Amino acid sequence: MQKRILFLGGSKFQIPPIKYAKEQGHYVITCDYLPENPGHKFANEYHNVSTTDKEAVLELAKKLNIDGIVAYASDPAAPTQAYVGNKLGLPSNPYESVEILARKDLFRNFLEEHNFLVPKSRSFYNLEDAKDWLDELTFPIIVKPVDSSGSKGVTKVEKKEDVNNAFEYALSFSREKKIVLEEFFVRDGYQVAGDGFVVDGILVFRCWANEHFDKLCNPLVPIGESFPSIMNDYTLEQCHSETQRLLDLLNLKMGALNFDFHYNKNGDFSFLELGPRNGGNLIPEVIKYSTGIDLVKYTVDSALGLDCSDLIMRDTKGFYSSYMLHSITDGIVKDIWYSDEIKKNIIEEVIDVKVGDNVYKFDGSNHTLGTMIMKFETKEEMLEKMDNMEKYLKVIV
């Protein structure tokens, strides 16, 4: 029987599950406040309703008599998915738990309360309230909105007198108008990204990657992820067991997880974020190349209550990465330059800009100019090229 499924959002990163659902013969409905988003043209119908307006989406879902709801690769829409799912008795995780994961202030408080390794951190609506507490912090610190995604509004601050500007900048990206101030975590090795999947409360699959940043541009916004992660077995096992402990505490039963964490010189790991949804930056697509596991399929099937018990851990084979094409300065595109050495690595490519377009310095995922998936012969080649991509590929403005 044909199932009716509502997708929260229709951006380019959200097209894969929409297309999969259509291929399976489901009736696909999309909604957000951006009718020009490219995903909507693949849907059976589209509604102009904001994905963060829980009550409006609930009313829409009731009217449409849906069988499942998906918030793919979207932090802001994840609580809406849970809220509507809980209200209508559809497959979903507890709304309160999803809200904890989606809000950086609630998540930090939860981690501290349950004795996870976490940097000193507090959240404030106005900087005046934070003034005394700032004296207790060791600089540098990170200043970020409690509720933005894609690294938007995040600043690393080296000295106290620069906090004011960073606080105001973060406020401009926050719906809640609340800001996290926390000590900078001195990590060992790469920041770690990747996705996992939960079936019946168990983390049955996870695939972790090395997170890469552009040292010439913004050291806080990822330009891509390379698979597999090079962290050692001790850290790997600790990450898995601590994630399972978190799932148990939050009573999370199903669906995709997007990881962002790092570890110290002892190999002890600390959550940056654990998103209750699939990752952006083509992470599920690269995982499919490197493991054969299709997390897009499981995300849609799980939301419809279909059996996902065949999903198991599978090791990566080969060396793959995603890469977000970007500019290191504001300007007008003159050319996109590729070296001969990088051309052979590119196996998928979508370029969203052309010569003559205005572009902006890459300070958030909203300034991505195109996406690529790359394959490498060795781990060494993968890490060298991803860490020094300016030698191999650049947007000339």
FIPA-583876 format. One record per residue (C-alpha): residue number from 1; residue in one letter; x, y, z. Coordinates in Angstrom, 1 decimal. Layout:
N
seq = NUM; type = A; u = X; v = Y; w = Z
...
end
This chain:
397
seq = 1; type = M; u = 0.0; v = 0.0; w = 0.0
seq = 2; type = Q; u = 1.3; v = 3.5; w = -0.9
seq = 3; type = K; u = 2.6; v = 5.4; w = 2.2
seq = 4; type = R; u = 2.3; v = 9.1; w = 2.6
seq = 5; type = I; u = 5.6; v = 10.7; w = 3.9
seq = 6; type = L; u = 6.3; v = 14.3; w = 4.9
seq = 7; type = F; u = 9.8; v = 15.7; w = 4.4
seq = 8; type = L; u = 10.8; v = 18.8; w = 6.4
seq = 9; type = G; u = 12.9; v = 20.7; w = 3.9
seq = 10; type = G; u = 13.8; v = 20.5; w = 0.3
seq = 11; type = S; u = 17.4; v = 21.8; w = 0.0
seq = 12; type = K; u = 19.9; v = 20.2; w = -2.3
seq = 13; type = F; u = 21.3; v = 18.1; w = 0.6
seq = 14; type = Q; u = 17.8; v = 16.8; w = 1.3
seq = 15; type = I; u = 17.1; v = 15.5; w = -2.3
seq = 16; type = P; u = 18.5; v = 11.9; w = -1.8
seq = 17; type = P; u = 15.8; v = 10.7; w = 0.6
seq = 18; type = I; u = 13.0; v = 12.4; w = -1.3
seq = 19; type = K; u = 14.1; v = 10.7; w = -4.5
seq = 20; type = Y; u = 14.5; v = 7.3; w = -2.7
seq = 21; type = A; u = 10.9; v = 7.6; w = -1.3
seq = 22; type = K; u = 9.6; v = 8.4; w = -4.7
seq = 23; type = E; u = 11.4; v = 5.4; w = -6.2
seq = 24; type = Q; u = 9.8; v = 3.2; w = -3.5
seq = 25; type = G; u = 6.4; v = 4.3; w = -4.7
seq = 26; type = H; u = 5.6; v = 6.4; w = -1.6
seq = 27; type = Y; u = 3.5; v = 9.6; w = -1.9
seq = 28; type = V; u = 6.0; v = 12.4; w = -1.1
seq = 29; type = I; u = 5.1; v = 15.7; w = 0.4
seq = 30; type = T; u = 7.7; v = 18.5; w = 1.2
seq = 31; type = C; u = 7.4; v = 21.6; w = 3.3
seq = 32; type = D; u = 9.5; v = 24.6; w = 4.2
seq = 33; type = Y; u = 9.4; v = 28.4; w = 3.7
seq = 34; type = L; u = 11.6; v = 28.3; w = 0.5
seq = 35; type = P; u = 9.5; v = 27.4; w = -2.5
seq = 36; type = E; u = 12.5; v = 27.7; w = -4.8
seq = 37; type = N; u = 14.4; v = 24.9; w = -3.0
seq = 38; type = P; u = 15.3; v = 22.2; w = -5.5
seq = 39; type = G; u = 14.0; v = 19.2; w = -3.6
seq = 40; type = H; u = 10.4; v = 20.3; w = -4.0
seq = 41; type = K; u = 10.3; v = 19.5; w = -7.7
seq = 42; type = F; u = 10.7; v = 15.8; w = -6.9
seq = 43; type = A; u = 7.8; v = 15.8; w = -4.5
seq = 44; type = N; u = 4.1; v = 15.0; w = -5.3
seq = 45; type = E; u = 3.1; v = 18.2; w = -3.4
seq = 46; type = Y; u = 4.7; v = 21.1; w = -1.6
seq = 47; type = H; u = 3.4; v = 23.3; w = 1.2
seq = 48; type = N; u = 4.9; v = 26.6; w = 2.3
seq = 49; type = V; u = 5.1; v = 26.0; w = 6.0
seq = 50; type = S; u = 8.3; v = 26.6; w = 8.1
seq = 51; type = T; u = 9.9; v = 23.5; w = 9.3
seq = 52; type = T; u = 10.5; v = 25.1; w = 12.8
seq = 53; type = D; u = 6.8; v = 25.9; w = 13.3
seq = 54; type = K; u = 5.8; v = 22.8; w = 15.2
seq = 55; type = E; u = 2.1; v = 23.6; w = 15.5
seq = 56; type = A; u = 1.8; v = 24.5; w = 11.8
seq = 57; type = V; u = 3.5; v = 21.3; w = 10.7
seq = 58; type = L; u = 1.4; v = 19.3; w = 13.1
seq = 59; type = E; u = -1.8; v = 20.8; w = 11.6
seq = 60; type = L; u = -0.5; v = 20.1; w = 8.1
seq = 61; type = A; u = 0.4; v = 16.5; w = 9.0
seq = 62; type = K; u = -3.0; v = 15.9; w = 10.4
seq = 63; type = K; u = -4.7; v = 17.3; w = 7.3
seq = 64; type = L; u = -2.5; v = 15.2; w = 5.0
seq = 65; type = N; u = -3.0; v = 12.0; w = 7.0
seq = 66; type = I; u = 0.7; v = 11.1; w = 6.8
seq = 67; type = D; u = 2.3; v = 7.7; w = 7.6
seq = 68; type = G; u = 5.8; v = 9.1; w = 8.4
seq = 69; type = I; u = 7.8; v = 12.3; w = 8.8
seq = 70; type = V; u = 11.5; v = 12.9; w = 8.1
seq = 71; type = A; u = 13.9; v = 15.8; w = 9.0
seq = 72; type = Y; u = 16.9; v = 14.8; w = 6.9
seq = 73; type = A; u = 20.2; v = 16.6; w = 7.6
seq = 74; type = S; u = 18.4; v = 19.5; w = 9.4
seq = 75; type = D; u = 19.1; v = 20.4; w = 13.0
seq = 76; type = P; u = 16.3; v = 23.0; w = 13.2
seq = 77; type = A; u = 13.7; v = 20.6; w = 11.9
seq = 78; type = A; u = 14.6; v = 17.6; w = 14.1
seq = 79; type = P; u = 12.5; v = 18.7; w = 17.1
seq = 80; type = T; u = 9.6; v = 19.4; w = 14.8
seq = 81; type = Q; u = 9.8; v = 15.8; w = 13.5
seq = 82; type = A; u = 9.8; v = 14.4; w = 17.0
seq = 83; type = Y; u = 7.0; v = 16.7; w = 18.2
seq = 84; type = V; u = 4.7; v = 15.8; w = 15.3
seq = 85; type = G; u = 5.7; v = 12.1; w = 15.4
seq = 86; type = N; u = 4.9; v = 11.9; w = 19.2
seq = 87; type = K; u = 1.6; v = 13.7; w = 18.8
seq = 88; type = L; u = 0.4; v = 11.5; w = 15.9
seq = 89; type = G; u = 1.8; v = 8.2; w = 17.2
seq = 90; type = L; u = 4.2; v = 7.9; w = 14.2
seq = 91; type = P; u = 7.7; v = 6.3; w = 14.5
seq = 92; type = S; u = 9.8; v = 9.0; w = 16.4
seq = 93; type = N; u = 12.1; v = 9.6; w = 19.3
seq = 94; type = P; u = 10.9; v = 11.4; w = 22.5
seq = 95; type = Y; u = 10.5; v = 15.1; w = 21.8
seq = 96; type = E; u = 12.2; v = 16.2; w = 25.0
seq = 97; type = S; u = 15.3; v = 14.1; w = 24.2
seq = 98; type = V; u = 15.6; v = 15.4; w = 20.6
seq = 99; type = E; u = 15.3; v = 18.9; w = 21.9
seq = 100; type = I; u = 18.2; v = 18.3; w = 24.3
seq = 101; type = L; u = 20.3; v = 17.1; w = 21.4
seq = 102; type = A; u = 19.3; v = 20.0; w = 19.1
seq = 103; type = R; u = 20.0; v = 22.8; w = 21.6
seq = 104; type = K; u = 23.6; v = 23.3; w = 22.5
seq = 105; type = D; u = 22.8; v = 24.7; w = 26.0
seq = 106; type = L; u = 20.5; v = 21.9; w = 27.0
seq = 107; type = F; u = 23.0; v = 19.3; w = 25.6
seq = 108; type = R; u = 26.0; v = 20.8; w = 27.5
seq = 109; type = N; u = 23.9; v = 20.8; w = 30.8
seq = 110; type = F; u = 22.8; v = 17.2; w = 30.2
seq = 111; type = L; u = 26.4; v = 16.0; w = 29.5
seq = 112; type = E; u = 27.7; v = 17.7; w = 32.7
seq = 113; type = E; u = 24.9; v = 16.3; w = 34.8
seq = 114; type = H; u = 25.6; v = 12.7; w = 33.7
seq = 115; type = N; u = 29.4; v = 12.9; w = 34.0
seq = 116; type = F; u = 30.5; v = 13.0; w = 30.4
seq = 117; type = L; u = 33.8; v = 14.7; w = 29.6
seq = 118; type = V; u = 32.8; v = 18.3; w = 28.7
seq = 119; type = P; u = 34.5; v = 21.7; w = 28.7
seq = 120; type = K; u = 33.5; v = 24.4; w = 31.1
seq = 121; type = S; u = 30.4; v = 25.9; w = 29.5
seq = 122; type = R; u = 27.4; v = 28.2; w = 30.2
seq = 123; type = S; u = 24.7; v = 29.9; w = 28.2
seq = 124; type = F; u = 23.3; v = 33.5; w = 28.4
seq = 125; type = Y; u = 20.7; v = 35.7; w = 26.9
seq = 126; type = N; u = 22.7; v = 38.8; w = 27.4
seq = 127; type = L; u = 26.4; v = 39.5; w = 27.8
seq = 128; type = E; u = 26.0; v = 41.5; w = 31.0
seq = 129; type = D; u = 24.9; v = 38.4; w = 32.9
seq = 130; type = A; u = 28.0; v = 36.6; w = 31.7
seq = 131; type = K; u = 30.6; v = 39.2; w = 32.7
seq = 132; type = D; u = 31.4; v = 37.7; w = 36.1
seq = 133; type = W; u = 31.5; v = 34.2; w = 34.9
seq = 134; type = L; u = 33.9; v = 35.1; w = 32.1
seq = 135; type = D; u = 36.6; v = 35.7; w = 34.8
seq = 136; type = E; u = 36.5; v = 32.0; w = 35.7
seq = 137; type = L; u = 37.3; v = 30.9; w = 32.1
seq = 138; type = T; u = 40.7; v = 30.2; w = 30.6
seq = 139; type = F; u = 41.0; v = 31.8; w = 27.2
seq = 140; type = P; u = 40.6; v = 31.0; w = 24.3
seq = 141; type = I; u = 36.9; v = 30.4; w = 24.4
seq = 142; type = I; u = 34.2; v = 29.5; w = 21.9
seq = 143; type = V; u = 31.2; v = 31.7; w = 21.5
seq = 144; type = K; u = 28.3; v = 30.2; w = 19.5
seq = 145; type = P; u = 24.5; v = 30.3; w = 19.2
seq = 146; type = V; u = 22.6; v = 27.6; w = 21.1
seq = 147; type = D; u = 20.5; v = 26.7; w = 18.1
seq = 148; type = S; u = 22.3; v = 27.3; w = 14.8
seq = 149; type = S; u = 23.6; v = 24.7; w = 12.4
seq = 150; type = G; u = 26.3; v = 24.5; w = 9.8
seq = 151; type = S; u = 28.9; v = 26.3; w = 12.1
seq = 152; type = K; u = 27.0; v = 29.6; w = 11.5
seq = 153; type = G; u = 27.7; v = 32.3; w = 14.1
seq = 154; type = V; u = 30.7; v = 30.6; w = 15.8
seq = 155; type = T; u = 33.8; v = 32.5; w = 16.9
seq = 156; type = K; u = 37.0; v = 31.4; w = 18.7
seq = 157; type = V; u = 37.9; v = 34.3; w = 21.0
seq = 158; type = E; u = 41.4; v = 34.8; w = 22.3
seq = 159; type = K; u = 40.9; v = 37.6; w = 24.8
seq = 160; type = K; u = 38.1; v = 39.0; w = 27.0
seq = 161; type = E; u = 37.8; v = 42.4; w = 25.2
seq = 162; type = D; u = 36.8; v = 40.6; w = 22.0
seq = 163; type = V; u = 33.8; v = 38.7; w = 23.5
seq = 164; type = N; u = 31.3; v = 41.5; w = 22.9
seq = 165; type = N; u = 31.6; v = 41.4; w = 19.1
seq = 166; type = A; u = 31.5; v = 37.6; w = 19.1
seq = 167; type = F; u = 28.4; v = 37.6; w = 21.3
seq = 168; type = E; u = 26.6; v = 40.0; w = 19.0
seq = 169; type = Y; u = 27.6; v = 38.0; w = 15.9
seq = 170; type = A; u = 26.3; v = 34.8; w = 17.5
seq = 171; type = L; u = 23.0; v = 36.5; w = 18.4
seq = 172; type = S; u = 22.4; v = 37.3; w = 14.7
seq = 173; type = F; u = 22.2; v = 33.5; w = 14.0
seq = 174; type = S; u = 20.1; v = 32.4; w = 17.0
seq = 175; type = R; u = 16.3; v = 32.0; w = 17.0
seq = 176; type = E; u = 16.4; v = 31.6; w = 20.8
seq = 177; type = K; u = 18.7; v = 34.7; w = 21.1
seq = 178; type = K; u = 20.8; v = 32.7; w = 23.6
seq = 179; type = I; u = 24.6; v = 32.2; w = 23.4
seq = 180; type = V; u = 27.0; v = 29.5; w = 24.6
seq = 181; type = L; u = 30.3; v = 30.5; w = 26.1
seq = 182; type = E; u = 32.7; v = 27.6; w = 26.7
seq = 183; type = E; u = 36.4; v = 27.0; w = 27.1
seq = 184; type = F; u = 38.2; v = 25.8; w = 24.0
seq = 185; type = F; u = 38.8; v = 22.1; w = 24.1
seq = 186; type = V; u = 42.5; v = 21.3; w = 23.2
seq = 187; type = R; u = 42.1; v = 18.3; w = 21.0
seq = 188; type = D; u = 44.6; v = 15.7; w = 19.9
seq = 189; type = G; u = 44.3; v = 14.7; w = 16.3
seq = 190; type = Y; u = 41.4; v = 15.4; w = 14.0
seq = 191; type = Q; u = 38.0; v = 16.5; w = 15.1
seq = 192; type = V; u = 35.7; v = 13.5; w = 14.3
seq = 193; type = A; u = 32.6; v = 13.5; w = 12.2
seq = 194; type = G; u = 30.3; v = 10.9; w = 10.7
seq = 195; type = D; u = 26.9; v = 9.2; w = 11.0
seq = 196; type = G; u = 25.4; v = 6.3; w = 12.9
seq = 197; type = F; u = 22.0; v = 4.6; w = 13.1
seq = 198; type = V; u = 19.9; v = 3.4; w = 15.9
seq = 199; type = V; u = 17.6; v = 0.4; w = 15.7
seq = 200; type = D; u = 15.5; v = -0.6; w = 18.8
seq = 201; type = G; u = 17.6; v = 1.6; w = 21.0
seq = 202; type = I; u = 21.0; v = 0.1; w = 19.9
seq = 203; type = L; u = 23.7; v = 1.9; w = 18.0
seq = 204; type = V; u = 23.9; v = -0.9; w = 15.3
seq = 205; type = F; u = 26.0; v = 1.1; w = 12.8
seq = 206; type = R; u = 28.4; v = 4.0; w = 12.9
seq = 207; type = C; u = 31.0; v = 5.3; w = 10.5
seq = 208; type = W; u = 33.4; v = 8.0; w = 11.6
seq = 209; type = A; u = 35.6; v = 10.4; w = 9.6
seq = 210; type = N; u = 38.3; v = 13.0; w = 10.0
seq = 211; type = E; u = 37.0; v = 16.5; w = 9.8
seq = 212; type = H; u = 38.9; v = 19.0; w = 7.7
seq = 213; type = F; u = 39.1; v = 22.8; w = 7.8
seq = 214; type = D; u = 40.6; v = 25.5; w = 5.6
seq = 215; type = K; u = 43.5; v = 27.0; w = 7.5
seq = 216; type = L; u = 43.5; v = 30.0; w = 5.1
seq = 217; type = C; u = 39.8; v = 30.8; w = 5.7
seq = 218; type = N; u = 37.8; v = 29.8; w = 8.8
seq = 219; type = P; u = 39.2; v = 27.1; w = 11.1
seq = 220; type = L; u = 35.7; v = 26.4; w = 12.6
seq = 221; type = V; u = 33.7; v = 25.6; w = 9.5
seq = 222; type = P; u = 34.3; v = 22.1; w = 8.0
seq = 223; type = I; u = 35.3; v = 21.9; w = 4.3
seq = 224; type = G; u = 34.9; v = 18.1; w = 4.2
seq = 225; type = E; u = 35.2; v = 14.8; w = 5.9
seq = 226; type = S; u = 37.5; v = 11.9; w = 5.0
seq = 227; type = F; u = 36.8; v = 8.2; w = 5.7
seq = 228; type = P; u = 37.9; v = 6.2; w = 7.6
seq = 229; type = S; u = 38.8; v = 8.0; w = 10.8
seq = 230; type = I; u = 42.4; v = 7.5; w = 11.9
seq = 231; type = M; u = 41.7; v = 7.5; w = 15.7
seq = 232; type = N; u = 43.0; v = 4.5; w = 17.7
seq = 233; type = D; u = 41.0; v = 1.5; w = 18.9
seq = 234; type = Y; u = 40.8; v = 2.8; w = 22.5
seq = 235; type = T; u = 39.2; v = 6.0; w = 21.5
seq = 236; type = L; u = 36.9; v = 4.3; w = 19.0
seq = 237; type = E; u = 35.6; v = 1.9; w = 21.6
seq = 238; type = Q; u = 35.1; v = 4.6; w = 24.1
seq = 239; type = C; u = 33.1; v = 6.7; w = 21.6
seq = 240; type = H; u = 30.9; v = 3.8; w = 20.9
seq = 241; type = S; u = 30.2; v = 2.9; w = 24.5
seq = 242; type = E; u = 29.7; v = 6.5; w = 25.6
seq = 243; type = T; u = 27.3; v = 7.1; w = 22.7
seq = 244; type = Q; u = 25.3; v = 4.0; w = 23.7
seq = 245; type = R; u = 25.2; v = 5.3; w = 27.3
seq = 246; type = L; u = 23.8; v = 8.6; w = 26.0
seq = 247; type = L; u = 21.2; v = 6.8; w = 23.9
seq = 248; type = D; u = 20.1; v = 4.8; w = 26.9
seq = 249; type = L; u = 19.8; v = 7.9; w = 29.1
seq = 250; type = L; u = 17.7; v = 9.8; w = 26.5
seq = 251; type = N; u = 15.6; v = 6.7; w = 25.6
seq = 252; type = L; u = 16.5; v = 7.2; w = 21.9
seq = 253; type = K; u = 15.1; v = 4.2; w = 20.0
seq = 254; type = M; u = 15.5; v = 4.8; w = 16.2
seq = 255; type = G; u = 16.9; v = 6.8; w = 13.4
seq = 256; type = A; u = 20.1; v = 8.5; w = 12.2
seq = 257; type = L; u = 22.7; v = 10.3; w = 14.3
seq = 258; type = N; u = 25.3; v = 12.8; w = 13.2
seq = 259; type = F; u = 28.5; v = 12.9; w = 15.2
seq = 260; type = D; u = 30.8; v = 15.7; w = 16.0
seq = 261; type = F; u = 33.4; v = 15.0; w = 18.7
seq = 262; type = H; u = 37.0; v = 15.3; w = 19.6
seq = 263; type = Y; u = 39.5; v = 13.7; w = 22.1
seq = 264; type = N; u = 42.4; v = 14.8; w = 24.3
seq = 265; type = K; u = 45.9; v = 13.6; w = 24.5
seq = 266; type = N; u = 44.9; v = 10.7; w = 26.7
seq = 267; type = G; u = 42.5; v = 9.5; w = 24.0
seq = 268; type = D; u = 39.4; v = 10.4; w = 26.1
seq = 269; type = F; u = 36.6; v = 11.6; w = 24.0
seq = 270; type = S; u = 34.2; v = 14.5; w = 24.3
seq = 271; type = F; u = 31.0; v = 15.2; w = 22.4
seq = 272; type = L; u = 30.8; v = 18.5; w = 20.5
seq = 273; type = E; u = 27.4; v = 17.6; w = 19.2
seq = 274; type = L; u = 25.2; v = 14.6; w = 18.5
seq = 275; type = G; u = 22.6; v = 15.6; w = 16.0
seq = 276; type = P; u = 19.4; v = 13.5; w = 16.0
seq = 277; type = R; u = 19.5; v = 13.4; w = 12.1
seq = 278; type = N; u = 21.7; v = 12.5; w = 9.2
seq = 279; type = G; u = 24.8; v = 14.6; w = 8.5
seq = 280; type = G; u = 25.1; v = 17.2; w = 5.8
seq = 281; type = N; u = 28.2; v = 17.7; w = 3.6
seq = 282; type = L; u = 27.3; v = 14.5; w = 1.7
seq = 283; type = I; u = 28.3; v = 12.3; w = 4.7
seq = 284; type = P; u = 25.6; v = 9.6; w = 4.1
seq = 285; type = E; u = 26.6; v = 9.5; w = 0.4
seq = 286; type = V; u = 30.3; v = 9.0; w = 1.2
seq = 287; type = I; u = 29.5; v = 6.4; w = 3.8
seq = 288; type = K; u = 27.6; v = 4.4; w = 1.0
seq = 289; type = Y; u = 30.7; v = 4.5; w = -1.1
seq = 290; type = S; u = 33.0; v = 3.4; w = 1.7
seq = 291; type = T; u = 30.8; v = 0.8; w = 3.4
seq = 292; type = G; u = 28.0; v = -0.1; w = 1.0
seq = 293; type = I; u = 25.5; v = 0.9; w = 3.7
seq = 294; type = D; u = 22.7; v = 3.2; w = 2.4
seq = 295; type = L; u = 21.7; v = 5.3; w = 5.4
seq = 296; type = V; u = 19.2; v = 7.3; w = 3.2
seq = 297; type = K; u = 17.2; v = 4.1; w = 2.7
seq = 298; type = Y; u = 17.2; v = 3.3; w = 6.4
seq = 299; type = T; u = 16.2; v = 6.8; w = 7.3
seq = 300; type = V; u = 13.1; v = 6.7; w = 5.2
seq = 301; type = D; u = 12.2; v = 3.1; w = 6.0
seq = 302; type = S; u = 12.6; v = 3.7; w = 9.7
seq = 303; type = A; u = 10.3; v = 6.8; w = 9.6
seq = 304; type = L; u = 7.6; v = 4.6; w = 8.1
seq = 305; type = G; u = 8.0; v = 1.9; w = 10.7
seq = 306; type = L; u = 9.5; v = -0.6; w = 8.2
seq = 307; type = D; u = 11.9; v = -3.4; w = 9.4
seq = 308; type = C; u = 15.5; v = -2.2; w = 9.7
seq = 309; type = S; u = 16.8; v = -5.2; w = 11.6
seq = 310; type = D; u = 19.2; v = -6.2; w = 8.8
seq = 311; type = L; u = 21.4; v = -3.1; w = 9.4
seq = 312; type = I; u = 24.7; v = -4.2; w = 10.8
seq = 313; type = M; u = 28.2; v = -2.7; w = 11.3
seq = 314; type = R; u = 30.4; v = -2.8; w = 8.2
seq = 315; type = D; u = 34.0; v = -1.7; w = 8.0
seq = 316; type = T; u = 35.1; v = 0.9; w = 5.5
seq = 317; type = K; u = 36.9; v = -0.2; w = 2.3
seq = 318; type = G; u = 39.1; v = 2.3; w = 0.5
seq = 319; type = F; u = 39.6; v = 6.0; w = 1.1
seq = 320; type = Y; u = 36.9; v = 8.5; w = 0.3
seq = 321; type = S; u = 36.0; v = 12.1; w = 1.2
seq = 322; type = S; u = 33.4; v = 14.8; w = 0.7
seq = 323; type = Y; u = 34.6; v = 18.3; w = -0.2
seq = 324; type = M; u = 32.7; v = 21.6; w = 0.0
seq = 325; type = L; u = 33.9; v = 24.0; w = -2.7
seq = 326; type = H; u = 34.3; v = 27.5; w = -1.2
seq = 327; type = S; u = 36.0; v = 30.9; w = -1.6
seq = 328; type = I; u = 38.5; v = 32.2; w = 1.0
seq = 329; type = T; u = 37.5; v = 35.8; w = 0.3
seq = 330; type = D; u = 34.4; v = 37.8; w = -0.9
seq = 331; type = G; u = 34.5; v = 38.6; w = -4.6
seq = 332; type = I; u = 33.4; v = 37.7; w = -8.1
seq = 333; type = V; u = 34.2; v = 34.3; w = -9.6
seq = 334; type = K; u = 36.9; v = 34.5; w = -12.3
seq = 335; type = D; u = 37.6; v = 30.7; w = -12.5
seq = 336; type = I; u = 37.6; v = 27.4; w = -10.7
seq = 337; type = W; u = 41.2; v = 26.0; w = -11.0
seq = 338; type = Y; u = 41.9; v = 22.2; w = -10.8
seq = 339; type = S; u = 45.3; v = 20.7; w = -10.7
seq = 340; type = D; u = 46.0; v = 17.6; w = -12.7
seq = 341; type = E; u = 46.7; v = 15.7; w = -9.4
seq = 342; type = I; u = 43.2; v = 16.3; w = -8.0
seq = 343; type = K; u = 41.1; v = 15.7; w = -11.2
seq = 344; type = K; u = 41.6; v = 11.9; w = -11.0
seq = 345; type = N; u = 40.3; v = 11.9; w = -7.4
seq = 346; type = I; u = 36.9; v = 13.4; w = -8.1
seq = 347; type = I; u = 34.1; v = 10.8; w = -8.6
seq = 348; type = E; u = 31.1; v = 13.1; w = -8.1
seq = 349; type = E; u = 30.8; v = 16.9; w = -8.6
seq = 350; type = V; u = 28.1; v = 19.5; w = -8.5
seq = 351; type = I; u = 29.1; v = 23.1; w = -9.0
seq = 352; type = D; u = 26.5; v = 25.8; w = -8.0
seq = 353; type = V; u = 28.3; v = 28.9; w = -9.2
seq = 354; type = K; u = 29.5; v = 30.2; w = -12.6
seq = 355; type = V; u = 32.0; v = 32.8; w = -13.7
seq = 356; type = G; u = 30.7; v = 36.3; w = -12.9
seq = 357; type = D; u = 28.8; v = 35.2; w = -9.8
seq = 358; type = N; u = 29.2; v = 37.1; w = -6.5
seq = 359; type = V; u = 30.6; v = 34.8; w = -3.7
seq = 360; type = Y; u = 31.4; v = 35.3; w = 0.0
seq = 361; type = K; u = 34.1; v = 34.2; w = 2.3
seq = 362; type = F; u = 33.3; v = 30.7; w = 3.7
seq = 363; type = D; u = 32.2; v = 31.3; w = 7.2
seq = 364; type = G; u = 29.2; v = 28.9; w = 7.3
seq = 365; type = S; u = 27.7; v = 26.1; w = 5.3
seq = 366; type = N; u = 25.4; v = 28.6; w = 3.6
seq = 367; type = H; u = 28.4; v = 29.8; w = 1.6
seq = 368; type = T; u = 29.2; v = 26.4; w = 0.0
seq = 369; type = L; u = 29.7; v = 26.9; w = -3.8
seq = 370; type = G; u = 29.6; v = 23.2; w = -4.8
seq = 371; type = T; u = 30.1; v = 19.7; w = -3.6
seq = 372; type = M; u = 32.4; v = 16.8; w = -4.5
seq = 373; type = I; u = 33.0; v = 13.3; w = -3.5
seq = 374; type = M; u = 36.6; v = 12.1; w = -3.9
seq = 375; type = K; u = 38.4; v = 8.7; w = -3.9
seq = 376; type = F; u = 42.1; v = 8.2; w = -3.0
seq = 377; type = E; u = 44.6; v = 5.4; w = -3.3
seq = 378; type = T; u = 46.0; v = 5.6; w = 0.2
seq = 379; type = K; u = 45.3; v = 7.1; w = 3.6
seq = 380; type = E; u = 48.4; v = 9.3; w = 3.2
seq = 381; type = E; u = 47.2; v = 10.8; w = -0.1
seq = 382; type = M; u = 43.8; v = 11.4; w = 1.3
seq = 383; type = L; u = 44.9; v = 13.3; w = 4.4
seq = 384; type = E; u = 47.6; v = 15.3; w = 2.5
seq = 385; type = K; u = 45.2; v = 16.5; w = -0.1
seq = 386; type = M; u = 42.3; v = 17.2; w = 2.2
seq = 387; type = D; u = 44.6; v = 19.2; w = 4.6
seq = 388; type = N; u = 46.2; v = 21.2; w = 1.8
seq = 389; type = M; u = 43.5; v = 21.5; w = -0.8
seq = 390; type = E; u = 44.5; v = 25.0; w = -1.7
seq = 391; type = K; u = 47.5; v = 23.4; w = -3.6
seq = 392; type = Y; u = 45.1; v = 21.3; w = -5.7
seq = 393; type = L; u = 41.8; v = 23.1; w = -6.2
seq = 394; type = K; u = 40.7; v = 26.7; w = -5.7
seq = 395; type = V; u = 38.0; v = 29.3; w = -6.5
seq = 396; type = I; u = 39.7; v = 32.3; w = -8.1
seq = 397; type = V; u = 38.0; v = 35.6; w = -7.5
end
